[in-house]
Amino acid sequence: MDVLSAGTASDAEVPLDGELITRADRIFCMEARHRKAIRARFPTDAGGKSIINLGIPDRYRFMELALVELLQKKLDPYLRR
């Protein structure tokens, strides 16, 4: 499984772009506002893609243990398929 992470913010370490969206089999986001931003900025690339909102508040620091644990819990049902 190939996994990439990118951000919707303009100052993201790895900014999301149309190529990443096109290559993605599945797109996960932490909050509804991220899903809206992706659909608004990349309407063609994201048009037919399922963007799954994990419902995780975007308030954690990078690789914070609580975030990692929450991501594992929320992503597990999708990654078992």
C-alpha positions as CSV (number, residue, x, y, z in Angstrom):
1,M,0.0,0.0,0.0
2,D,1.3,3.4,-1.0
3,V,0.4,6.2,1.4
4,L,1.0,9.9,1.0
5,S,0.1,12.8,3.1
6,A,-0.5,16.4,1.9
7,G,-2.0,19.5,3.4
8,T,-4.6,21.9,2.1
9,A,-3.0,24.9,3.7
10,S,-0.8,27.1,1.5
11,D,2.1,26.7,3.9
12,A,1.8,22.9,4.1
13,E,5.1,21.0,4.0
14,V,3.7,18.9,1.2
15,P,0.9,20.9,-0.5
16,L,-2.0,19.1,-2.0
17,D,-2.1,19.3,-5.8
18,G,-4.2,17.9,-8.7
19,E,-1.6,15.2,-9.5
20,L,-1.8,13.8,-6.0
21,I,-5.6,13.8,-6.2
22,T,-5.6,12.1,-9.6
23,R,-3.3,9.4,-8.4
24,A,-5.3,8.7,-5.2
25,D,-7.5,5.7,-4.8
26,R,-8.9,7.1,-1.6
27,I,-8.7,10.5,-0.1
28,F,-9.1,11.0,3.7
29,C,-9.4,14.4,5.4
30,M,-9.6,15.3,9.0
31,E,-12.4,17.9,8.9
32,A,-15.3,18.9,6.7
33,R,-13.6,22.1,5.8
34,H,-10.7,20.1,4.3
35,R,-13.2,18.2,2.1
36,K,-14.8,21.5,1.0
37,A,-11.4,23.0,0.2
38,I,-10.3,20.0,-1.9
39,R,-13.6,20.1,-3.9
40,A,-13.4,23.8,-4.4
41,R,-9.7,24.0,-5.4
42,F,-9.7,20.8,-7.5
43,P,-13.2,20.4,-8.9
44,T,-12.1,18.4,-12.0
45,D,-9.5,16.2,-10.3
46,A,-11.6,15.5,-7.2
47,G,-14.9,15.3,-9.1
48,G,-15.5,11.6,-9.0
49,K,-13.4,10.8,-6.0
50,S,-14.7,9.8,-2.6
51,I,-13.3,12.1,0.0
52,I,-13.8,10.6,3.5
53,N,-14.0,13.0,6.4
54,L,-12.5,11.3,9.5
55,G,-14.0,13.9,11.9
56,I,-10.7,14.6,13.6
57,P,-10.2,18.2,14.8
58,D,-7.2,19.8,13.2
59,R,-5.6,20.9,16.4
60,Y,-2.8,18.4,16.9
61,R,0.9,18.8,16.3
62,F,2.6,16.7,13.7
63,M,3.0,13.1,14.8
64,E,1.5,13.8,18.3
65,L,0.8,10.5,20.0
66,A,-2.9,11.3,20.5
67,L,-3.3,12.1,16.8
68,V,-1.5,9.0,15.7
69,E,-3.7,6.8,17.9
70,L,-6.9,8.6,16.7
71,L,-5.8,8.2,13.0
72,Q,-5.2,4.5,13.5
73,K,-8.6,4.0,15.1
74,K,-10.5,6.0,12.5
75,L,-8.6,4.6,9.5
76,D,-8.6,0.9,10.6
77,P,-12.0,0.1,9.1
78,Y,-11.1,1.5,5.7
79,L,-7.6,-0.1,5.5
80,R,-8.9,-3.6,6.4
81,R,-10.9,-3.8,3.2
